[in-house]
């Protein structure tokens, strides 16, 4: 009976999920799976050049190989490069969100818990960082440090932490006044234990919402930097670098820009829709409306 009741509860919850959320969840899952298992789904080596097949339209066949989405300026299969580019774009976005979350949440909790000069220094630093456009700061930093996967992750992660800090700071101020936190203090629990065992679980919801929104932004920033030549370098493929090459041949080979551009749109759109729905679920005021 408990299994039947659990299945019934799951069906009831699924019925309350909007169709749009289900569709974008499936779409996002497909994109992630294709990116993770790109070596199995890619029909060819993404860096294999066939100059006699360069700039060929979708459906072109050469020596028994069909290029279903066409080829680029060096005759490389666009499907393969798009799939491998998805791995890099998603990898940079995920790791950047992890870095910015760890830095921002830690500083926000420290500022909200210890207050005093710790709060003043951290929050003034946040104000300074947020007064500088993130994309401009990222461009300047990459121009100094140079391009590369790990450098791009660190640059993006360390330019977007202030938003997490502000949210974690505000939530920590609220949670720190709750009775069970005061009880933990009276019981002799240290600051580290209270912050990570009591405060962090209670502020995880708003942090998760911010991370969802930032994930889509990280994908766009990575693509923008790669488009400008400051991100992932050839021969490695990312959606931004593929579109950067394709802009030179836009009139005669539009598919080089269209394929990664559509994938980028679908990915960011799916993440934003899920983020909006998640925010509504975690915000009691939104649920009541």
Secondary structure by P-SEA (a helix, b strand, c coil): caaaaaaaaaaaaaaaccaaaaaaaaaaaaaaaaaaaccccccccccccccccccccccccccccccccccccccccaaaaaaaaaaaaaaaaaaaaaaaaaaaaaaaaaaaaccaaaaaaaaaaaaaaaaccaaaaaaaaaaaacccaaaaaaaaaaacaaaaaaaaaaaaaaaaacaaaaaaaaacccaaaaaaacccccaaaaaaaaaaaaaaaaaaaaaaaaaaccccccccccaaaaaaaacccccccaaaaaaaaaaaaaaaaaaaaaaaaaaaaaccccccc
